Amino acid sequence: MNTTFKLFVSIWLVYALYVAPAGGVLPNRYQDLTFSIVNEGRFVIDTYHENTIDKAYYNGHYYTVALPGPAFIAIPAYLVFKPLYAFLPENVKQLAGGMQSLKKDALADSSFYGRVDNVEFFLAQMFITLTTQATLSALGSVFLFKTLTFIGFDTRRSIIVTVAYAFGTMVFFFSTVFFEQVLTATALIGAFYFLLRGLDDATLPRQRALYILFGGILAGTALTIEYASILAGAVFGALLLSRKQWHALILYGVGFSIPVLGLMAYNTIIFGAPFTTAYRYIDPVQQKNHAEGFFGVTYPHVERMWGLLLSFDRGLFVFVPLALIGLYGLVRYVVTLHKYRSVALSGLGVFVLYVLFYASYTDWRGGATFGPRFLIPTLPFLMLGVAMAFDYLHVRIIYALMLLSVAVHWLGTQFGFAESPWEH
């Protein structure tokens, strides 16, 4: 059993232990679409819409207000769950009978709580989180480990940093509930790994082309999960451009376009235009988060940047003290012109662009959550910086912040959403 496989299984088992039985408003918006596609063969969520406020109303029907990537990713798991549920003993189903979500008392006779099998819905949600979210998150840790070893860090350092990423960041908590950011993080660090493999002169030419193409597909897949991932996609393109890899840049663009064309087809089927999204028809309850500027995006606000990085309720460096070490490591590799300067510069670029983007966003806090969930996709790149920081800082400083970060997120994962890392 090789190190990569053991690392994957170990991380997944811990995530599995903490998987939450049901998500809430945001996970429901994805599962509503998954259930509608599988059970009804349509993209409207009329049957399920009352369990979430993240929805749009268009042409007499309700739709999920979110990119459809996570819902489509969950389909295989739900297809596996359905026959398993059919054979589940009634006494086991009754154990989950108390699960509910969003105004059950007010909607007891509604189409969702009145006609939908709630036990199946919430057990399926738990099963999907276990088999999809936790699995893909653990895979993201593997991509990080492979990236670290590929660029020359020894196995011991790579394992330590990977474990810190898996359990000492918001990735831990959000691998146990079905939110989209962890899926984005896995797609982006996976894309980065394959692009680095594709740029390596030691790789055979045919394999290099496949690596670049697959890197593009993963980066494009990230865009079907979160719009902000286009920022990382642009950084990856800039990396190829800086290396003057014109053929690779074309392959990357081809791969990137494949899932994006699927997203455009989805929008066209529903709204009649490839670039029209559900956010245009968002529920008035949520409109306040998107009324300012371009769907809620204006320009970076200093107070929002402070909130994202240093505030006690959402600050990245407060929730993940180790992230500060990661930022230091990336900057140090860039300014010292290290041979992996381009890797560090790419990681730094992803981090800076994400912070600037969400400092421009009205709902920068991300609603009820644990830490700055919008910055989760930057975490694997900051962890590359942690590995780099070992070359410059005393290991005791790094290990101390690792342990503090793990403690914060272990508590958060046990007890759930919080307004600060000290709440629990």
C-alpha positions in Angstrom: 0.0 0.0 0.0 1.7 3.2 -1.1 1.9 6.5 0.8 -0.6 8.3 -1.4 -3.3 5.7 -0.9 -2.7 5.5 2.8 -2.9 9.2 3.1 -6.2 9.3 1.1 -7.8 6.6 3.2 -6.7 8.1 6.5 -8.1 11.5 5.7 -11.3 10.2 4.3 -12.0 8.0 7.4 -11.6 11.1 9.7 -14.0 13.1 7.5 -16.4 10.2 7.4 -16.5 10.1 11.2 -17.7 13.8 11.4 -20.1 13.9 8.4 -23.2 15.9 9.3 -26.6 14.2 8.9 -28.1 17.2 7.0 -26.9 20.4 5.5 -29.4 23.3 5.5 -30.3 26.0 3.1 -27.1 26.0 1.0 -26.6 22.2 0.7 -30.3 21.9 0.0 -30.1 24.1 -3.1 -27.8 21.6 -4.7 -29.6 18.4 -3.5 -32.9 19.9 -4.7 -31.5 20.0 -8.2 -29.9 16.5 -7.9 -33.2 15.0 -6.8 -35.2 16.8 -9.5 -32.8 15.6 -12.2 -32.8 12.0 -11.0 -36.4 11.6 -9.8 -38.2 13.9 -12.3 -35.8 14.3 -15.2 -36.0 18.1 -15.2 -34.0 21.1 -14.0 -36.8 22.9 -12.2 -36.9 22.3 -8.4 -40.6 23.0 -7.8 -41.1 19.9 -5.7 -38.3 20.7 -3.4 -37.8 24.5 -3.4 -39.4 25.2 0.0 -36.4 23.8 1.9 -34.1 26.6 0.7 -34.1 30.4 0.1 -31.3 30.2 -2.5 -33.6 29.9 -5.5 -34.8 31.8 -8.5 -38.3 32.1 -10.0 -38.6 32.2 -13.8 -41.4 31.5 -16.2 -43.6 29.9 -13.5 -40.9 27.6 -12.1 -38.3 27.6 -9.3 -34.6 27.0 -10.1 -31.5 26.6 -8.0 -29.6 29.9 -7.5 -26.1 28.4 -7.8 -23.9 27.0 -10.5 -25.0 23.4 -11.2 -21.7 21.7 -11.0 -22.1 20.4 -7.4 -25.6 19.1 -8.1 -24.3 17.1 -11.2 -21.3 15.8 -9.3 -23.7 14.4 -6.6 -25.9 12.5 -9.2 -23.8 9.2 -9.2 -23.9 9.0 -5.4 -27.7 9.5 -5.3 -28.2 6.9 -8.0 -26.3 4.4 -5.8 -28.2 5.5 -2.7 -31.7 5.0 -4.1 -31.6 1.1 -4.2 -29.8 1.0 -0.9 -32.5 3.1 0.7 -35.2 0.7 -0.7 -33.7 -2.1 1.3 -33.1 -0.1 4.5 -35.1 -1.5 7.4 -37.9 0.7 8.7 -36.5 0.8 12.2 -33.3 2.4 10.8 -35.3 4.9 8.8 -37.2 5.9 11.9 -34.0 6.9 13.5 -33.7 9.7 11.0 -37.4 10.7 11.2 -36.6 13.8 13.3 -34.5 15.5 10.6 -35.9 18.7 9.2 -34.8 21.9 7.5 -36.1 25.4 7.0 -39.4 26.2 8.5 -40.9 22.7 8.8 -43.6 23.8 11.2 -44.7 26.6 8.9 -44.6 24.3 5.8 -45.9 21.1 7.2 -48.5 20.7 4.5 -46.3 22.0 1.7 -45.2 20.1 -1.4 -41.8 19.3 0.2 -42.7 18.3 3.8 -46.1 17.1 2.9 -45.3 14.9 -0.1 -41.6 14.3 -0.3 -39.9 11.5 1.8 -37.9 13.7 4.1 -36.0 10.7 5.6 -34.8 9.7 2.2 -33.9 13.3 1.3 -31.7 13.9 4.4 -30.2 10.4 4.5 -29.3 10.8 0.9 -27.7 14.1 1.7 -25.6 12.5 4.4 -24.7 9.7 1.9 -23.7 12.2 -0.8 -21.6 14.1 1.6 -19.9 10.9 2.7 -19.2 9.5 -0.7 -18.8 12.6 -2.8 -17.8 15.6 -0.7 -15.5 13.8 1.8 -14.0 11.7 -1.0 -13.3 14.6 -3.4 -11.9 16.6 -0.5 -9.5 13.8 0.5 -8.6 13.6 -3.2 -7.7 17.3 -3.0 -5.3 16.5 -0.2 -3.7 13.9 -2.4 -3.3 16.4 -5.2 -1.6 18.8 -2.8 0.7 16.0 -1.6 1.6 15.0 -5.2 2.2 18.7 -6.0 4.5 19.1 -3.1 6.6 16.0 -3.8 6.6 16.8 -7.6 8.3 20.2 -7.0 10.9 18.6 -4.8 9.8 18.5 -1.2 10.6 15.3 0.7 7.9 12.9 1.7 7.9 13.8 5.4 7.4 17.5 4.9 4.8 16.9 2.2 2.8 14.6 4.5 3.0 17.0 7.4 1.8 19.9 5.3 -1.0 17.8 3.7 -2.3 16.7 7.0 -2.3 20.3 8.2 -4.3 21.3 5.1 -6.8 18.4 5.7 -7.4 19.1 9.4 -6.0 22.5 10.2 -8.1 24.6 7.8 -11.8 25.1 7.0 -11.4 22.2 4.6 -12.0 19.9 7.6 -15.4 21.4 8.5 -16.6 21.8 4.9 -15.7 18.2 4.0 -18.5 17.1 6.4 -21.3 19.3 4.9 -22.1 19.8 1.3 -20.8 23.3 0.4 -19.2 24.0 -2.9 -15.8 25.6 -1.9 -14.0 22.4 -1.1 -15.0 21.0 -4.5 -13.5 24.1 -6.1 -10.3 23.7 -4.0 -9.9 20.1 -5.2 -10.5 21.0 -8.8 -8.0 23.9 -8.7 -5.1 22.2 -7.0 -5.7 19.1 -9.2 -5.6 21.4 -12.3 -2.4 23.0 -11.0 -0.7 19.6 -10.4 -1.5 18.4 -13.9 -0.3 21.6 -15.5 3.0 21.4 -13.6 3.3 17.8 -14.8 2.6 19.0 -18.3 5.2 21.7 -18.2 7.9 19.3 -17.0 10.6 18.5 -19.6 11.1 15.1 -18.2 7.5 14.1 -19.1 6.9 12.4 -22.4 5.4 14.7 -25.1 2.2 12.7 -25.5 1.7 12.6 -21.7 2.5 16.3 -21.4 -0.4 17.0 -23.8 -2.8 14.9 -21.8 -1.8 16.5 -18.5 -2.3 20.0 -19.9 -5.7 19.0 -21.4 -6.8 17.4 -18.1 -5.6 20.4 -16.2 -7.8 22.6 -18.4 -10.8 20.3 -17.9 -10.4 20.5 -14.1 -10.0 24.3 -14.1 -13.1 24.5 -16.3 -15.0 22.2 -14.0 -14.2 24.6 -11.1 -16.0 27.3 -13.1 -19.1 25.2 -13.1 -18.9 25.1 -9.3 -17.9 28.7 -8.5 -17.6 31.8 -10.7 -14.6 33.1 -8.8 -12.5 30.1 -9.9 -12.1 31.9 -13.2 -9.5 34.0 -11.3 -7.4 30.9 -10.7 -8.0 29.7 -14.2 -6.5 33.0 -15.5 -3.5 32.6 -13.2 -2.9 29.1 -14.7 -3.2 30.6 -18.2 -0.7 33.3 -17.3 1.7 30.6 -16.0 1.6 28.9 -19.4 1.9 32.2 -21.2 5.0 33.2 -19.1 6.7 29.9 -20.2 5.8 30.7 -23.8 4.0 27.3 -24.1 1.7 28.2 -27.0 0.7 24.7 -27.8 0.0 24.0 -24.1 -2.0 27.2 -23.8 -4.3 26.1 -26.7 -4.7 22.6 -25.1 -5.5 24.2 -21.8 -8.1 26.4 -23.4 -9.7 23.4 -25.2 -9.9 21.5 -21.9 -11.2 24.5 -20.1 -14.0 25.0 -22.6 -15.4 21.5 -22.4 -17.2 21.9 -19.0 -17.9 25.6 -19.7 -19.8 24.7 -22.9 -21.8 22.3 -20.8 -22.7 25.1 -18.4 -23.7 27.3 -21.3 -25.9 24.6 -22.6 -27.5 24.3 -19.2 -28.2 28.0 -19.1 -29.6 28.0 -22.6 -32.0 25.1 -21.9 -33.4 26.9 -18.8 -33.2 30.6 -19.7 -32.8 30.6 -23.5 -29.3 32.2 -23.4 -25.9 30.8 -22.6 -24.8 33.7 -20.4 -28.1 34.2 -18.5 -27.9 32.7 -15.0 -30.4 32.0 -12.2 -29.0 35.1 -10.4 -30.9 37.3 -12.8 -34.1 35.9 -11.4 -33.1 35.5 -7.8 -35.7 35.3 -5.0 -36.4 38.8 -3.5 -35.3 37.5 -0.1 -31.7 37.1 -1.4 -31.8 40.1 -3.8 -30.1 42.4 -1.3 -26.8 40.4 -1.6 -26.7 41.0 -5.4 -28.3 44.4 -5.8 -25.1 46.4 -5.5 -22.8 46.8 -8.5 -22.6 43.8 -10.9 -24.5 41.0 -9.1 -23.1 42.3 -5.8 -19.5 43.0 -7.0 -18.1 46.5 -7.0 -14.5 47.3 -5.9 -12.3 46.1 -3.0 -13.4 47.7 0.3 -10.7 48.0 3.0 -13.1 47.0 5.8 -14.1 43.9 3.9 -10.5 42.9 3.3 -9.9 43.4 7.0 -12.9 41.2 7.7 -11.7 38.5 5.4 -8.2 38.4 6.8 -8.1 39.6 10.4 -11.5 40.0 11.9 -12.5 37.6 14.7 -15.7 36.4 13.0 -14.3 35.7 9.5 -10.6 36.4 9.4 -8.5 33.8 7.6 -5.4 34.4 9.7 -7.5 34.2 12.8 -9.2 30.9 11.9 -6.1 29.5 10.2 -3.0 31.0 11.8 -0.9 28.7 9.6 -2.1 30.6 6.5 0.1 33.5 7.6 3.1 31.2 7.4 1.9 30.0 4.0 1.7 33.6 2.7 5.2 34.3 4.1 6.6 31.2 2.3 5.1 32.2 -1.1 6.4 35.8 -0.8 9.8 34.6 0.2 10.1 32.2 -2.7 9.1 35.0 -5.1 11.4 37.7 -3.8 14.5 35.4 -3.5 14.0 34.2 -7.1 13.9 30.6 -6.1 13.9 28.0 -8.9 10.2 27.4 -8.1 9.4 31.1 -8.1 6.7 30.6 -10.8 4.9 28.1 -8.6 5.0 30.5 -5.7 4.0 33.4 -7.9 1.0 31.4 -9.1 -0.1 30.5 -5.6 0.3 34.1 -4.5 -1.6 35.3 -7.5 -4.6 33.0 -6.7 -4.6 34.2 -3.1 -4.4 37.9 -3.9 -7.0 37.8 -6.6 -9.5 35.9 -4.4 -9.1 38.4 -1.6 -9.5 41.3 -3.9 -12.6 39.8 -5.5 -14.4 38.9 -2.3 -13.4 42.2 -0.7 -15.5 43.6 -3.6 -18.5 41.4 -2.9 -21.5 42.6 -0.8 -22.0 39.2 0.9 -18.3 38.7 1.6 -19.1 37.1 5.0 -20.7 34.1 3.2 -23.8 33.8 5.5 -23.9 31.4 8.4 -20.6 29.6 8.2 -17.4 28.6 9.9 -14.6 31.0 8.9 -14.2 32.7 5.5 -15.5 29.9 3.4 -15.1 31.9 0.2 -11.3 31.7 0.6 -11.2 27.9 0.9 -10.0 27.5 -2.7 -6.9 29.5 -1.8 -5.9 27.2 1.0 -4.0 24.5 -1.0 -1.9 27.2 -2.6 -1.2 28.8 0.8 -0.1 25.3 2.0 2.4 25.2 -0.8 3.8 28.3 0.9 3.9 26.5 4.3 6.1 23.9 2.8 8.3 26.6 1.4 8.5 28.4 4.7 10.3 25.4 6.3 13.4 26.7 4.4 13.3 30.0 6.3 11.5 29.6 9.6 12.2 27.6 12.7 10.1 24.4 12.6 8.8 25.0 16.2 7.1 28.2 15.0 5.4 26.3 12.1 4.4 23.3 14.2 3.0 25.5 16.9 0.7 27.3 14.4 -0.2 24.0 12.8 -1.4 22.6 16.2 -3.3 25.8 16.9 -5.0 25.6 13.5 -5.9 21.9 13.9 -7.3 22.6 17.4 -9.6 25.4 16.0 -10.9 23.3 13.2 -11.3 20.1 15.1 -13.5 21.9 17.6 -15.4 23.6 14.7 -16.0 20.3 13.0 -17.4 18.8 16.1 -19.7 21.6 17.0 -20.6 23.3 13.7 -21.2 26.8 12.5 -19.7 29.6 14.7 -19.3 33.4 14.6 -15.7 33.1 15.8 -13.0 30.5 16.3 -13.4 30.9 20.1 -17.2 30.3 20.2 -17.0 26.6 21.0 
